[in-house]
Every structure is written in C-alpha cells, then in structure tokens.
Amino acid sequence: MADVPNSGLTDADAEIVRRVVAGDLTAFELLMRRHNRRLFRLARATLRNDAEAEDALQDAYLKAFKSLGQFRGDAALATWLSRLVLNECFGKIRREARRQNLMPTLVHSADDEQMAFDMDPTNAHDDFAPDQAASRAEIRALLERKLDALPVGFRTVFVLRSVEEMSIEETAQCLGIPEATVRSRHFRARQMLRDSLAEEVDRLGPALFEFGGACCDRIVEAVLARLREM
C-alpha cells in the first residue's frame, strides 16, 4: 500500500497494513487478534449462529489479506474490515435464501440497501456466588434470544451501540447508513426490548455473545492455516 498521509489510518494500523501487504503473516495475526472480538460479534449479530459467524469471519479475513494492497485508507481499518464481514454475512444469508427459494429479509428501509458491511467481556465479574452466576447466565441467554429475534438492521445497530459501545458516528460509518438512522434504529431496538429486559441490557451488555480466548485462537489458527495452503 502506498503512503496515505491524509487517510484515516493511525500510524500503528498503517504499519500493520504495510507489513501484511509485504506478506508478513505475523502482522496479519496481530491484525486479526486486534479486531477479532468486535468483528465476531458483528457477524454473530447478523447471522445469529456462532459457527456460521466464525465461518464468515474467516472468509472475510482471507479476502482482507488478499485485498489489503488495494486498501487506500479512506476509512478506518476497523470500518473497512467490518464491511468485509458484513458482505460475507449477507452473502451467506442470500445463498441460504436461494437454497430455500426464499427472498432475503435484509432490507427494512431504503437505506438498508447501502449496508455492505465489531463485544468485550472484560467487564464481566468473577466475584458472584454460583447461584448469582447461574442467574446471570440465564438472563444473558434470554437477552441473546430476544436480540436474535430483532430484524437484522436493528440488531446490528443495537450490538454496535449498546454492546460494543461505539459512537453514533462510528456505527454509521461501520454500517454505511446515516447517523439519523442509527439513532432511530437504536431507539426502536431498545423499545422492543425495554418491557422485560431494559435493566439487564444496560448491566449485561458487555458480556453478550461471549468471545473467549479459545474462539479467538481457533479463528486465527484456521485463517493462518488456509493462508499457508494458498
């Protein structure tokens, strides 16, 4: 990648991109580990299935590795990666819809057509008694099921805003939609969940769709193995 002094890339991201473009797999592993949690959560929120989310993320990483040389830095690296992940997720949904002779239910308003598309469990507490931990796990599972039931446009906005705690501007850039749409969808998603889950949403948000070290390692190792076979 050529130097992009006016780009949105940080110096650290620019250096990683240069190393990856030069074929440095160690740098690509670092890139994946930096972005893994957020991107997995984005894929999980879109596909509602852990295994399919991992598959989509791996495929997106492979495409990122091949196309980083064309990345001009017009957007943040995290935004660019998020859009690759969303493209993979939506592609999976469309292929599954075709297999079932169904129309994809992705578009809920006109601006959704522009969506060409990253959860941190570090705030989880370990000092709860076993019964409290079990209760929290049940609430989290219930909340995840409720989130899975939301339309995808609302679900992805909710995860990025309430779980990832991204700003309205960052969420809009990530999803390729107007900031006003982010505001309205986030409000509507919270409204859908508010009756029984509003308090749990605020308290358990960072622990949703748990993404532990084993999952991170599995994704990284699988992508690196596939790259070495190329």
Wavefront OBJ file of the C-alpha trace (Angstrom):
o trace
v 0.000 0.000 0.000
v 1.293 3.429 -0.851
v 1.707 6.048 1.835
v -1.610 7.692 2.653
v -0.760 10.722 4.787
v -4.312 12.127 4.586
v -6.042 8.837 5.312
v -7.960 7.846 8.422
v -5.364 5.237 9.325
v -3.460 5.501 12.566
v 0.303 5.103 12.334
v 0.029 1.696 14.021
v -2.605 0.467 11.553
v -0.655 1.823 8.596
v 2.443 -0.069 9.713
v 0.493 -3.315 10.131
v -1.067 -2.915 6.682
v 2.364 -2.351 5.113
v 3.725 -5.482 6.785
v 0.740 -7.585 5.747
v 0.970 -6.377 2.145
v 4.618 -7.472 2.236
v 3.435 -10.978 3.173
v 4.090 -10.873 6.935
v 1.722 -13.439 8.481
v 2.786 -12.426 11.985
v 1.469 -8.931 11.313
v -1.766 -10.372 9.949
v -2.173 -12.468 13.074
v -1.783 -9.282 15.135
v -4.401 -7.564 12.975
v -6.847 -10.428 13.486
v -6.361 -10.518 17.251
v -6.875 -6.765 17.493
v -10.187 -6.863 15.646
v -11.443 -10.397 16.315
v -13.866 -9.743 19.157
v -15.718 -6.863 17.562
v -15.898 -8.487 14.145
v -17.115 -11.793 15.597
v -19.862 -10.006 17.457
v -20.892 -8.183 14.318
v -21.043 -11.463 12.381
v -22.875 -13.173 15.247
v -25.434 -10.374 15.466
v -26.071 -10.668 11.734
v -26.182 -14.453 11.357
v -27.482 -15.479 14.820
v -25.260 -18.563 14.803
v -21.797 -18.947 16.354
v -20.435 -21.455 13.826
v -21.680 -19.512 10.805
v -20.282 -16.305 12.296
v -16.853 -17.927 12.629
v -17.005 -19.156 9.029
v -17.978 -15.728 7.730
v -15.227 -14.077 9.739
v -12.598 -16.471 8.417
v -13.689 -15.867 4.830
v -13.650 -12.096 5.386
v -10.118 -12.283 6.786
v -8.929 -14.213 3.745
v -10.395 -11.565 1.453
v -8.832 -8.847 3.609
v -5.413 -10.469 3.297
v -5.734 -10.630 -0.488
v -7.072 -7.088 -0.936
v -5.131 -5.048 1.632
v -2.854 -3.929 -1.160
v -5.785 -2.022 -2.663
v -6.879 -0.532 0.671
v -6.389 3.228 0.362
v -7.131 4.180 3.954
v -10.157 6.335 3.083
v -11.941 4.778 6.069
v -10.632 3.421 9.345
v -9.226 -0.084 9.101
v -11.859 -1.357 11.555
v -14.624 0.091 9.366
v -13.193 -1.494 6.226
v -12.915 -4.874 7.953
v -16.455 -4.569 9.308
v -17.824 -4.044 5.826
v -15.973 -7.106 4.546
v -17.504 -9.146 7.363
v -20.992 -7.844 6.650
v -20.590 -8.628 2.959
v -19.743 -12.220 3.865
v -22.678 -12.452 6.289
v -25.199 -11.041 3.836
v -23.817 -13.284 1.125
v -24.438 -16.299 3.368
v -27.994 -15.154 4.029
v -28.693 -14.641 0.339
v -27.243 -18.039 -0.607
v -29.316 -19.759 2.071
v -32.420 -17.908 0.911
v -31.826 -19.061 -2.664
v -31.390 -22.644 -1.491
v -34.732 -22.437 0.258
v -36.340 -20.467 -2.571
v -36.985 -17.598 -0.184
v -36.433 -13.882 -0.517
v -33.794 -12.485 1.884
v -35.297 -10.404 4.673
v -32.400 -7.976 4.941
v -33.943 -4.749 3.763
v -36.277 -2.931 6.139
v -35.912 0.542 4.632
v -34.296 2.098 1.593
v -31.024 2.945 3.300
v -30.555 -0.708 4.300
v -29.600 -1.414 0.704
v -26.380 0.525 1.327
v -25.327 -1.797 4.131
v -22.206 -3.528 2.870
v -20.808 -4.023 5.907
v -17.021 -5.387 15.592
v -18.179 -7.433 22.122
v -15.780 -7.090 25.084
v -16.419 -9.434 28.013
v -13.723 -7.807 30.157
v -16.321 -6.080 32.289
v -17.781 -9.386 33.397
v -17.385 -10.017 37.109
v -15.964 -13.180 38.673
v -16.988 -12.457 42.258
v -20.607 -13.628 42.025
v -21.822 -16.619 44.029
v -22.623 -19.725 41.969
v -26.358 -19.090 42.091
v -25.840 -15.491 41.014
v -23.566 -16.598 38.175
v -26.192 -19.086 37.004
v -28.856 -16.405 37.139
v -26.703 -14.031 35.102
v -26.084 -16.757 32.530
v -29.819 -17.398 32.206
v -30.558 -13.700 31.794
v -27.796 -13.352 29.214
v -29.128 -16.329 27.246
v -32.633 -14.846 27.358
v -31.380 -11.483 26.189
v -29.400 -13.039 23.354
v -32.527 -14.882 22.207
v -34.525 -11.650 22.307
v -31.816 -9.884 20.308
v -31.753 -12.699 17.775
v -35.464 -12.107 17.217
v -34.941 -8.472 16.183
v -34.754 -7.590 12.452
v -31.130 -7.613 11.325
v -30.959 -3.856 10.725
v -32.000 -3.145 14.306
v -29.930 -5.994 15.747
v -26.622 -4.892 14.240
v -27.124 -1.278 15.327
v -28.019 -2.386 18.841
v -24.958 -4.617 19.165
v -22.566 -1.941 17.941
v -24.094 0.809 20.098
v -25.088 -0.983 23.322
v -22.695 -3.937 23.379
v -19.613 -2.582 21.611
v -20.354 0.928 22.931
v -19.457 2.507 19.610
v -20.452 6.114 18.993
v -23.286 7.052 16.652
v -20.736 8.330 14.134
v -18.639 5.140 14.299
v -21.725 2.945 13.942
v -22.967 4.921 10.954
v -19.583 4.630 9.239
v -19.339 0.924 10.010
v -22.786 0.128 8.596
v -22.793 2.692 5.817
v -26.056 4.296 6.943
v -26.960 7.849 8.076
v -26.446 8.829 11.710
v -30.168 9.611 11.969
v -30.911 6.009 11.007
v -28.547 4.765 13.700
v -30.377 6.874 16.283
v -33.828 5.741 15.214
v -32.915 2.050 14.988
v -31.149 2.051 18.319
v -34.143 3.721 19.944
v -36.548 1.274 18.318
v -34.434 -1.763 19.243
v -34.318 -0.662 22.873
v -38.045 -0.054 22.777
v -38.608 -3.603 21.552
v -36.577 -4.982 24.446
v -37.476 -2.478 27.148
v -40.530 -4.052 28.782
v -38.735 -7.001 30.334
v -35.053 -6.529 29.607
v -34.003 -2.862 29.733
v -32.203 -3.153 33.084
v -30.420 -6.363 32.052
v -29.379 -4.808 28.734
v -27.509 -1.999 30.496
v -25.924 -4.321 33.056
v -25.004 -7.309 30.878
v -24.307 -5.693 27.504
v -20.520 -6.175 27.537
v -20.954 -9.909 28.302
v -23.226 -10.752 25.349
v -22.158 -13.286 22.730
v -19.176 -14.328 24.794
v -15.974 -14.398 22.764
v -13.241 -16.150 24.720
v -9.609 -16.872 24.014
v -10.324 -20.330 22.633
v -12.643 -18.946 19.960
v -10.130 -16.219 19.102
v -7.312 -18.760 18.795
v -9.457 -21.089 16.684
v -10.316 -18.383 14.156
v -6.738 -17.107 13.918
v -5.254 -20.604 13.534
v -7.812 -21.599 10.890
v -7.174 -18.487 8.799
v -3.397 -18.824 9.049
v -3.612 -22.488 8.049
v -5.688 -21.625 4.990
v -3.277 -18.841 4.019
v -0.288 -21.206 4.241
v -2.065 -23.604 1.866
v -2.519 -20.893 -0.775
l 1 2 3 4 5 6 7 8 9 10 11 12 13 14 15 16 17 18 19 20 21 22 23 24 25 26 27 28 29 30 31 32 33 34 35 36 37 38 39 40 41 42 43 44 45 46 47 48 49 50 51 52 53 54 55 56 57 58 59 60 61 62 63 64 65 66 67 68 69 70 71 72 73 74 75 76 77 78 79 80 81 82 83 84 85 86 87 88 89 90 91 92 93 94 95 96 97 98 99 100 101 102 103 104 105 106 107 108 109 110 111 112 113 114 115 116 117
l 119 120 121 122 123 124 125 126 127 128 129 130 131 132 133 134 135 136 137 138 139 140 141 142 143 144 145 146 147 148 149 150 151 152 153 154 155 156 157 158 159 160 161 162 163 164 165 166 167 168 169 170 171 172 173 174 175 176 177 178 179 180 181 182 183 184 185 186 187 188 189 190 191 192 193 194 195 196 197 198 199 200 201 202 203 204 205 206 207 208 209 210 211 212 213 214 215 216 217 218 219 220 221 222 223 224 225 226 227 228 229 230
